[in-house]
């Protein structure tokens, strides 16, 4: 059985329900499309840095979405641009707490300070009784989220991991958390690609499966 099959089997098992990664995430979460059609509908070229949902709402979306917002040299590189998003983004005001949806150990923390990068980032390692190991990444957090964390710390489901950072620290984005599941870290620590080339989307989707079910997230 492949790692992908084992992960899907674990998702379908009689496991504890995930804790809410953000308060209200298991409720009415609006779908924010950031592909060209979604941006055009809002009259946006990009998500405004000062935008965040109002009235306690959460807006989320983006797994395997082909996004037109990645028009920076950061994502174009040496040819085909990296435009396909490998995680889910959940938008809320800066300072909103972020909780661990499932138990894990602190694998690594790092401030990825480049332009349009993750900013403060946490990666958890999850070890299942059958030997399955996978990782979850939480990007665009606040600098304070890094304080007091040590690799190997046990993080329980529902425990506060940190809070959303503002654009001055989170890589220059509207406040949100980038959440991503990885079945293979490829030797990395504190960082992992969050977007890929369209021509490589299938291979990256096998490494980074849909994050919706593990979060208990349903978009409206």
N, C-alpha and C positions, 0 to 999 in steps of 0.2 A: 504494500500500500504506500502510495506517495505521501509526502508531507502535506500536499494540498488535500488529498483524500482524508488524511487523519485529522486535519484541521476542520474540514467540513463535517466529519463524523462527530468531532467534539462539539461543534456548534449545535448539532441536532441532538446531543445527549441530554440527559436529565441533569443539567448543571444549574447552579444558582443563577437567578436573574441578575443581570448587571446593575450596578449602581448607576445613578445618573451622573454622567461626566460633567454636566452643568445643570443647575436647577431648572426644571421644566423641560429637559430634553426628551423625556418619555411622554410628553404631552403634544400640544399643537405646535409643531415646528414648521415654519414656512420654508418652501423650497426656493433658494436663491440661485438662479441660473446665471453663470458667468461665461457661457459660450457667446458667440457673436449675436445670436438672436436675443438672448437674455439681456445682454448689455444694450443692444439697440432699443429694446422695449423700454428701458429705463433712461435712455438718452445718455448713457455712460460710455466712455472709452475705456475706463478702468473703474475700480471701486474707489470712490473718494476716500482719502485718508481719514477725513473727519466724520465719515458716516458710520453709524451703528444703529441697530434696531431700537425703537422706542417702546415705552410702556411695558418693559419686562419681556418683550418678545425675543425669540431666538429665530435666526434664519440660518439655514444650512444647505449644503449641497456640494457637488463637485467631483464625486468619485468617477474616474475615467471620462471626465468631461474634457472635450477639446476646447481649450480656452484661447481667446484672442488677446487676453491681457498680458501674455508673456511675450511682449514685443521688444524687450530689452536685450542688449548684447549678453546679459547674464544667461539668457536662455537660448540664444541663437547659436553661439559657439562657432563650430567649424562647418556649418552647413544646415542640415535639417533642424529646425527649432524644436525645442522640447515644449510641447503645448498640452500634453495629456496629463491630467491631474490624478495622482495616485492615492490621495487620501480624501477626507471630507473636511470641509471648513465649517466651523460653527461661529457665527458672528454675534457679538454682544458687546456692551460697553467695556472699555478698559477697566481693569480691577475686578471683573467678574471672576469668582472662584472656579477653579477646574479641579474635579475630583477623579480619582482612579476608578474606572468602571469595573475592573476585576483586580484580584490580588496579583501582585508581582514583586520582583526585586528590582531595585534601582540598578540598571545596567550602566548608565552613563548620563552625564549632564555636560552641556557645553553652550557657550554663547557663540552662535554662528553670526558674526557681526557684519558680514558683507552686505552690500546693497541688494535688497529684495531677497535676502536669505531668511532663515528661521528666527534669528535673534536667539534669545534664551530657549534652550531645547532640553527636554527630558526624554530618555528612552527607558522603558521598563521591560524586563525579561519575565516571561510567564512559563512556568514549568508544570505540565499536567502529569497526573499519576501514571499514565501510559507511556511517559517518556517524551511526549510531544513538547517541543519548545518553540515559542514564537515571541515576537517583540512588538511593542506599541510605542509610537512616537507622538510627542506633544510639543508642537512648535509655536512660536510667536508669543511666548509667555513674558512675564515681567522679570526684571533683573532680580527683584526680591524673591522670586520663586526659586532661585538657585541657592539661597542662603540655607545653611544647616543640612544640606543633603550630602550623603556619602554613598559611594558605590557599595552595593550589597545590602542596603537598607531594605527591610520588608515594608512594602506599601500595601495596606489592606484595602479591600473594595470599599469605596465611599470616603476614603481618606483624602484630605486636601493635598493636591499636588502643587498647586501654585495659583496664579491668576493671570488673566489676559494682560499683555503689555500694550502700551500705546505705540504709535508709529515711530516715535523717537528711539525706541529700543527693539521693536519687533521685526526689524528689517525694512521698515517703511511702508507698512500695510495698514489698512483699516483694522481695528482690533478684532481678532478672531483666534481660535485655536485650530491648528492643522493637526488632525488625528489620522494616523496611518498604521496599518498592520503590516508586519514584515515576517515572512516565513524563513528568510535567510538574510542575515545582516551583511553578508559579503565582507566580513572582517572589519566593518566600520564601527565607530564609537562616537556617540554624541551628534551624529549627523547621518542622513540617508537621503538619496534623491527623492524629491516629492513630485517631480514631473518627468515625463519621458517623451521620446520621439514617437510620433504616430505610427511609424513603421515598426516600432519595437513594443507597441502597446500590449500585445498578447503575452509576450514573454514576461513583461513587468507585472501584468495582472496576475500571473501565476505566482509571483513572489509576494505581491501585495494584494491580497484578496479584499473583497468589499468589506468596509468597516461598519456598515449599517447594522448588521445583525448582532455583532459583538457589543455594540452600543445600545441596542434596543431602540434604534432610531427609525421613525417612520415620518416621511416628509409629506406635507399637505400642499 
